[in-house]
Amino acid sequence: MTGVHALLHKNVNPWSWGALAFFLSLTLFLNWLGDYMMTKGSRTFLNFVYGSTFIRFIFSIFFIVIYLIVNEVVDKYFIFTFGLLYLFYTAFEIFHLVTKLRAEK
C-alpha cells in the first residue's frame, strides 16, 4: 500500500475522485466567470462573489444527495474527504478573489 491507502488503511472511494473533478471543474468555471464579472464593475463582482459561494454550496449538497441515493452503504471517509475538499476549494476561491480585489486598487 502506498500514499493515501497506507494512511487510511483503506482503499480510496472512487467517488472521492469524482468529488475532486467536480470541485476542480466548478472552480475553473467560477474563476472564468469571475474574470468576466471583474470587467462589469465592482458592484456586479461583489454580487457574483456572494452568488458563487451560494452556487458552490448548493451544488455540493446536490452531489452529496446523489451520492447518498446511489450508494447503499455510506462511507464516512468519503464524507470527510468531501468536506475537506469543499473547505479547500472555498478557501482557494476566497483567497483568489481577495488577491484580485487588492490588485484592482
Rosetta blueprint (number, residue, H / E / L):
1 M L
2 T L
3 G L
4 V H
5 H H
6 A H
7 L H
8 L H
9 H L
10 K L
11 N L
12 V L
13 N L
14 P H
15 W H
16 S H
17 W H
18 G H
19 A H
20 L H
21 A H
22 F H
23 F H
24 L H
25 S H
26 L H
27 T H
28 L H
29 F H
30 L H
31 N H
32 W H
33 L H
34 G H
35 D H
36 Y H
37 M H
38 M H
39 T L
40 K L
41 G L
42 S H
43 R H
44 T H
45 F H
46 L H
47 N H
48 F H
49 V H
50 Y H
51 G H
52 S H
53 T H
54 F H
55 I H
56 R H
57 F H
58 I H
59 F H
60 S H
61 I H
62 F H
63 F H
64 I H
65 V H
66 I H
67 Y H
68 L H
69 I H
70 V H
71 N L
72 E L
73 V L
74 V L
75 D L
76 K H
77 Y H
78 F H
79 I H
80 F H
81 T H
82 F H
83 G H
84 L H
85 L H
86 Y H
87 L H
88 F H
89 Y H
90 T H
91 A H
92 F H
93 E H
94 I H
95 F H
96 H H
97 L H
98 V H
99 T H
100 K H
101 L H
102 R H
103 A H
104 E H
105 K L
